[in-house]
Amino acid sequence: MLFLAIASYGQSAKEVLDKTAANISEKSGVSASFTIKGKNMNASGTIAVKGRKFHATTPQATIWFDGKTMWTYMKQNEEVNVSNPSESELAAINPYNFIYLYKKGYTYSLEKAGKNYVVHLKATDKKKAIQEMYITVSQKSYIPSQIRMKQKEWSTIDISHFKKTTIADGKFRFNSKDFPSAEIIDLR
């Protein structure tokens, strides 16, 4: 009986993540504001997401990702780095990337905290870049408000002003015409 209770509790965590992923994966797109805090990182900005694509803006940088290629424009030195990022690199940049990570290689547990669910993900493979994650999700709307993840160190991403919106695909690709004096460095 205890085994069945634990199994159904784990199933509930997956259901919460599935509903949250469906919300974030809105076909027309979603946008939000975020703040990231970690040992060597402190940034805030906005993000637009459509499927695997995203566009993030902070005072220091702008990032475009079209599902394969990522362009990072560093405002300080007017430089654009072009790369094909790994899943762990994407997770560090895109707070919503957990919607793809949880489906493979993680165990789940679920707790209730006030009006929220807190889903704890733990990697089953010690080689995974993200070993643990806590995702705080509204019980009513299945919208995440906070993500804490452990790569080498813990970092916390607070999310606010989440809304569903229609986003054109062009928003997720760097346009060199908009940054004519930027130096482009291809790291692929």
VOBA-1610 file (N, C-alpha, C; in pm, whole numbers, padded with zeros to 5 digits, always signed):
BEGIN
Met+00082-00119+00000Met+00000+00000+00000Met+00087+00126+00000Leu+00195+00126+00078Leu+00287+00240+00080Leu+00348+00261-00058Phe+00385+00153-00127Phe+00440+00162-00262Phe+00341+00229-00357Leu+00214+00192-00348Leu+00112+00253-00433Leu+00095+00401-00404Ala+00102+00440-00278Ala+00090+00580-00242Ala+00207+00660-00298Ile+00328+00607-00289Ile+00446+00675-00343Ile+00437+00683-00495Ala+00396+00574-00559Ala+00385+00572-00705Ala+00283+00674-00754Ser+00168+00684-00686Ser+00068+00780-00732Ser+00114+00923-00704Tyr+00192+00944-00597Tyr+00244+01077-00566Tyr+00342+01120-00676Gly+00430+01027-00722Gly+00521+01056-00832Gly+00446+01083-00961Gln+00340+01010-00984Gln+00255+01031-01102Gln+00197+01172-01100Ser+00156+01219-00984Ser+00101+01354-00972Ser+00204+01460-01009Ala+00329+01440-00971Ala+00434+01536-01007Ala+00448+01543-01159Lys+00444+01429-01226Lys+00454+01427-01372Lys+00333+01497-01434Glu+00216+01473-01377Glu+00095+01540-01429Glu+00105+01691-01416Val+00158+01740-01304Val+00177+01884-01285Val+00274+01937-01390Leu+00383+01865-01413Leu+00481+01909-01514Leu+00423+01902-01655Asp+00344+01799-01682Asp+00280+01788-01815Asp+00186+01906-01840Lys+00105+01943-01740Lys+00012+02055-01755Lys+00088+02187-01767Thr+00196+02201-01692Thr+00278+02322-01698Thr+00345+02332-01835Ala+00399+02221-01883Ala+00463+02219-02015Ala+00364+02255-02125Ala+00241+02204-02114Ala+00139+02235-02214Ala+00108+02385-02214Asn+00105+02445-02096Asn+00081+02589-02083Asn+00191+02671-02148Ile+00315+02635-02122Ile+00431+02708-02173Ile+00449+02684-02322Ser+00409+02567-02369Ser+00427+02530-02509Ser+00317+02585-02599Glu+00249+02687-02555Glu+00143+02749-02634Glu+00192+02771-02777Lys+00118+02723-02875Lys+00162+02728-03015Lys+00189+02869-03066Ser+00112+02967-03020Ser+00134+03104-03068Ser+00244+03174-02990Gly+00274+03129-02867Gly+00384+03184-02789Gly+00342+03235-02653Val+00443+03254-02567Val+00423+03311-02434Val+00538+03408-02406Ser+00512+03501-02314Ser+00619+03592-02272Ser+00613+03609-02122Ala+00726+03652-02063Ala+00734+03671-01919Ala+00855+03757-01885Ser+00857+03804-01762Ser+00975+03870-01707Ser+01045+03770-01616Phe+01176+03786-01599Phe+01250+03694-01513Phe+01365+03764-01441Thr+01406+03704-01331Thr+01525+03745-01257Thr+01602+03618-01225Ile+01730+03616-01259Ile+01817+03501-01230Ile+01919+03544-01126Lys+01932+03463-01021Lys+02032+03489-00918Lys+02109+03360-00892Gly+02241+03373-00890Gly+02328+03260-00862Gly+02459+03310-00807Lys+02552+03220-00784Lys+02680+03257-00725Lys+02753+03362-00810Asn+02761+03341-00939Asn+02832+03433-01027Asn+02739+03500-01128Met+02611+03509-01094Met+02515+03558-01192Met+02404+03634-01123Asn+02369+03747-01181Asn+02255+03824-01133Asn+02204+03905-01251Ala+02091+03866-01306Ala+02039+03934-01425Ala+01887+03932-01421Ser+01829+04029-01488Ser+01683+04029-01504Ser+01652+04073-01645Gly+01534+04037-01690Gly+01496+04074-01826Gly+01362+04017-01864Thr+01344+04003-01996Thr+01219+03948-02048Thr+01252+03830-02140Ile+01154+03743-02156Ile+01172+03628-02245Ile+01042+03603-02321Ala+01058+03564-02447Ala+00946+03520-02531Ala+00978+03378-02574Val+00880+03289-02566Val+00902+03148-02596Val+00792+03100-02691Lys+00834+03019-02789Lys+00739+02957-02882Lys+00797+02821-02916Gly+00740+02716-02856Gly+00796+02583-02875Gly+00937+02578-02817Arg+01035+02534-02895Arg+01174+02529-02850Arg+01248+02660-02874Lys+01184+02754-02939Lys+01246+02882-02973Lys+01230+02979-02856Phe+01329+03070-02840Phe+01313+03175-02742Phe+01393+03298-02779His+01354+03410-02719His+01422+03538-02735His+01426+03600-02596Ala+01547+03626-02544Ala+01563+03683-02411Ala+01641+03812-02419Thr+01600+03909-02338Thr+01668+04038-02335Thr+01698+04076-02190Thr+01824+04115-02165Thr+01867+04169-02037Thr+01938+04301-02067Pro+01969+04382-01965Pro+02045+04505-01991Pro+02182+04478-02055Gln+02239+04360-02033Gln+02372+04328-02084Gln+02371+04260-02220Ala+02267+04184-02250Ala+02270+04100-02371Ala+02130+04075-02425Thr+02128+04033-02552Thr+02006+03985-02616Thr+02039+03850-02678Ile+01949+03753-02659Ile+01971+03618-02710Ile+01854+03577-02797Trp+01886+03521-02913Trp+01786+03464-03004Trp+01819+03316-03018Phe+01718+03231-03016Phe+01738+03087-03039Phe+01623+03038-03124Asp+01655+02985-03242Asp+01552+02941-03336Asp+01523+02792-03331Gly+01570+02726-03226Gly+01551+02582-03212Gly+01677+02504-03243Lys+01773+02567-03310Lys+01901+02504-03343Lys+02018+02599-03316Thr+02010+02719-03374Thr+02118+02816-03364Thr+02085+02923-03262Met+02188+02963-03184Met+02172+03069-03086Met+02266+03184-03120Trp+02212+03305-03115Trp+02290+03427-03135Trp+02286+03504-03004Thr+02402+03542-02951Thr+02409+03619-02828Thr+02478+03752-02857Tyr+02403+03859-02845Tyr+02457+03994-02868Tyr+02496+04053-02733Met+02625+04083-02718Met+02677+04145-02597Met+02684+04296-02622Lys+02603+04372-02551Lys+02592+04516-02574Lys+02722+04590-02545Gln+02795+04546-02441Gln+02915+04617-02399Gln+03021+04625-02509Asn+03042+04516-02581Asn+03146+04515-02684Asn+03092+04500-02826Glu+02961+04512-02843Glu+02896+04500-02974Glu+02944+04377-03051Glu+02927+04263-02987Glu+02974+04136-03042Glu+02858+04038-03042Val+02846+03959-03148Val+02744+03855-03157Val+02814+03720-03167Asn+02791+03634-03068Asn+02844+03498-03072Asn+02736+03406-03127Val+02772+03325-03226Val+02679+03232-03288Val+02721+03091-03247Ser+02625+03011-03195Ser+02659+02876-03150Ser+02539+02782-03166Asn+02565+02654-03150Asn+02461+02551-03141Asn+02470+02496-02999Pro+02391+02551-02905Pro+02407+02518-02763Pro+02361+02378-02726Ser+02420+02325-02617Ser+02378+02196-02562Ser+02253+02218-02477Glu+02189+02109-02436Glu+02070+02117-02351Glu+02101+02188-02220Ser+02219+02160-02159Ser+02252+02224-02031Ser+02278+02373-02050Glu+02337+02413-02162Glu+02357+02555-02189Glu+02222+02624-02207Leu+02130+02558-02276Leu+01997+02615-02294Leu+01923+02630-02161Ala+01938+02530-02074Ala+01870+02534-01944Ala+01919+02651-01859Ala+02046+02685-01872Ala+02101+02797-01794Ala+02051+02931-01846Ile+02009+02936-01971Ile+01968+03061-02034Ile+01816+03076-02038Asn+01747+02968-02072Asn+01602+02970-02091Asn+01534+02906-01970Pro+01469+02985-01885Pro+01407+02927-01765Pro+01299+02825-01796Tyr+01245+02825-01917Tyr+01140+02731-01953Tyr+01192+02604-02017Asn+01322+02588-02028Asn+01377+02469-02093Asn+01349+02341-02013Phe+01313+02353-01885Phe+01282+02235-01805Phe+01168+02155-01866Ile+01083+02219-01947Ile+00969+02146-02004Ile+01013+02036-02098Tyr+01138+02039-02142Tyr+01192+01932-02225Tyr+01279+01837-02145Leu+01343+01887-02041Leu+01437+01806-01963Leu+01370+01700-01876Tyr+01256+01732-01816Tyr+01198+01644-01715Tyr+01152+01511-01771Lys+01131+01502-01901Lys+01073+01381-01959Lys+01168+01263-01965Lys+01298+01288-01945Lys+01393+01179-01956Lys+01510+01201-01860Gly+01532+01102-01775Gly+01650+01105-01690Gly+01632+01168-01554Tyr+01508+01188-01510Tyr+01483+01249-01379Tyr+01375+01174-01304Thr+01389+01170-01172Thr+01282+01121-01086Thr+01208+01244-01034Tyr+01082+01226-00995Tyr+00998+01337-00953Tyr+00945+01316-00813Ser+00924+01425-00743Ser+00844+01422-00621Ser+00766+01553-00616Leu+00659+01554-00538Leu+00568+01668-00537Leu+00531+01704-00395Glu+00530+01834-00367Glu+00481+01885-00239Glu+00387+02001-00269Lys+00299+02029-00175Lys+00214+02148-00185Lys+00271+02252-00090Ala+00276+02377-00137Ala+00324+02488-00055Ala+00226+02604-00075Gly+00132+02616+00016Gly+00029+02719+00003Gly-00055+02693-00119Lys-00058+02790-00212Lys-00138+02777-00335Lys-00054+02726-00452Asn+00062+02671-00420Asn+00153+02624-00525Asn+00187+02476-00507Tyr+00232+02418-00618Tyr+00298+02288-00615Tyr+00447+02316-00625Val+00526+02233-00559Val+00671+02237-00575Val+00713+02099-00621Val+00761+02092-00745Val+00805+01966-00803Val+00957+01959-00791His+01006+01850-00735His+01150+01829-00721His+01194+01726-00825Leu+01286+01764-00910Leu+01344+01673-01008Leu+01485+01638-00964Lys+01519+01513-00975Lys+01654+01468-00940Lys+01705+01379-01053Ala+01824+01412-01103Ala+01882+01337-01216Ala+01911+01193-01176Thr+01884+01101-01267Thr+01916+00960-01244Thr+02059+00929-01290Asp+02121+01020-01363Asp+02257+01004-01414Asp+02345+01114-01355Lys+02450+01077-01285Lys+02541+01174-01220Lys+02612+01264-01320Lys+02611+01227-01449Lys+02679+01306-01551Lys+02593+01418-01608Lys+02464+01420-01573Lys+02376+01526-01623Lys+02423+01661-01570Ala+02417+01761-01657Ala+02461+01896-01618Ala+02373+01954-01508Ile+02244+01928-01514Ile+02153+01974-01410Ile+02117+01855-01323Gln+02168+01854-01200Gln+02147+01741-01111Gln+02015+01747-01035Glu+01973+01868-01001Glu+01847+01884-00927Glu+01777+02009-00973Met+01644+02008-00958Met+01563+02124-00991Met+01439+02125-00903Tyr+01401+02242-00856Tyr+01275+02263-00787Tyr+01194+02362-00870Ile+01073+02324-00908Ile+00989+02409-00991Ile+00862+02441-00913Thr+00841+02568-00885Thr+00722+02613-00814Thr+00617+02654-00917Val+00499+02592-00907Val+00393+02608-01007Val+00261+02640-00936Ser+00186+02734-00989Ser+00054+02767-00935Ser-00040+02648-00948Gln-00109+02614-00840Gln-00206+02504-00845Gln-00324+02538-00934Lys-00356+02665-00945Lys-00473+02707-01022Lys-00444+02717-01172Ser-00331+02780-01209Ser-00306+02810-01350Ser-00198+02723-01415Tyr-00123+02648-01335Tyr-00009+02568-01385Tyr+00093+02656-01456Ile+00117+02774-01400Ile+00219+02865-01450Ile+00333+02865-01348Pro+00457+02844-01394Pro+00570+02843-01300Pro+00603+02984-01252Ser+00637+02996-01124Ser+00677+03125-01069Ser+00823+03125-01025Gln+00880+03006-01003Gln+01020+02999-00964Gln+01080+02864-01005Ile+01206+02871-01048Ile+01282+02750-01081Ile+01416+02761-01010Arg+01447+02663-00927Arg+01579+02655-00864Arg+01649+02535-00923Met+01771+02555-00974Met+01840+02442-01034Met+01985+02436-00988Lys+02033+02313-00979Lys+02171+02290-00938Lys+02247+02235-01058Gln+02338+02318-01107Gln+02436+02269-01204Gln+02559+02244-01119Lys+02658+02328-01124Lys+02767+02316-01028Lys+02728+02386-00899Glu+02658+02496-00912Glu+02606+02575-00800Glu+02456+02592-00819Trp+02388+02633-00713Trp+02245+02658-00721Trp+02221+02795-00782Ser+02120+02805-00866Ser+02073+02933-00917Ser+01920+02934-00909Thr+01865+03054-00894Thr+01720+03069-00879Thr+01669+03163-00987Ile+01562+03122-01052Ile+01499+03204-01155Ile+01357+03234-01108Asp+01329+03362-01086Asp+01194+03404-01051Asp+01125+03453-01178Ile+01000+03412-01197Ile+00926+03442-01319Ile+00799+03520-01283Ser+00773+03627-01359Ser+00652+03707-01336Ser+00596+03755-01470His+00479+03813-01467His+00414+03873-01584His+00400+03774-01701Phe+00370+03649-01669Phe+00351+03546-01771Phe+00223+03576-01849Lys+00231+03571-01982Lys+00109+03587-02063Lys+00124+03513-02195Lys+00011+03463-02243Lys+00006+03401-02375Lys-00006+03513-02477Thr+00070+03503-02585Thr+00070+03609-02686Thr+00112+03551-02820Thr+00079+03617-02927Thr+00119+03571-03060Thr+00255+03631-03094Ile+00351+03544-03125Ile+00488+03587-03153Ile+00527+03538-03293Ala+00574+03629-03376Ala+00620+03593-03511Ala+00751+03515-03502Asp+00771+03419-03592Asp+00892+03337-03592Asp+01019+03419-03611Gly+01010+03531-03680Gly+01127+03616-03701Gly+01188+03670-03573Lys+01113+03673-03466Lys+01163+03723-03337Lys+01273+03634-03280Phe+01284+03511-03327Phe+01377+03414-03271Phe+01505+03398-03352Arg+01524+03486-03449Arg+01645+03482-03533Arg+01711+03620-03532Phe+01842+03621-03518Phe+01920+03744-03522Phe+01915+03804-03662Asn+01892+03936-03670Asn+01892+04005-03797Asn+02009+04104-03796Ser+02111+04078-03876Ser+02232+04161-03876Ser+02203+04306-03918Lys+02095+04328-03991Lys+02059+04465-04032Lys+02024+04553-03911Asp+01977+04489-03804Asp+01943+04565-03683Asp+02066+04602-03601Phe+02180+04538-03628Phe+02304+04562-03554Phe+02419+04574-03654Pro+02420+04677-03738Pro+02517+04686-03848Pro+02663+04697-03803Ser+02690+04747-03683Ser+02829+04761-03639Ser+02876+04645-03550Ala+02791+04545-03529Ala+02828+04432-03444Ala+02924+04337-03514Glu+03025+04291-03440Glu+03117+04190-03493Glu+03055+04052-03469Ile+03048+03970-03572Ile+02986+03838-03561Ile+03096+03733-03549Ile+03089+03654-03440Ile+03187+03549-03415Ile+03115+03416-03418Asp+03147+03332-03517Asp+03081+03203-03534Asp+03157+03096-03455Leu+03093+03043-03350Leu+03156+02943-03262Leu+03107+02801-03290Arg+03035+02782-03400Arg+02979+02648-03428Arg+03086+02554-03476
//
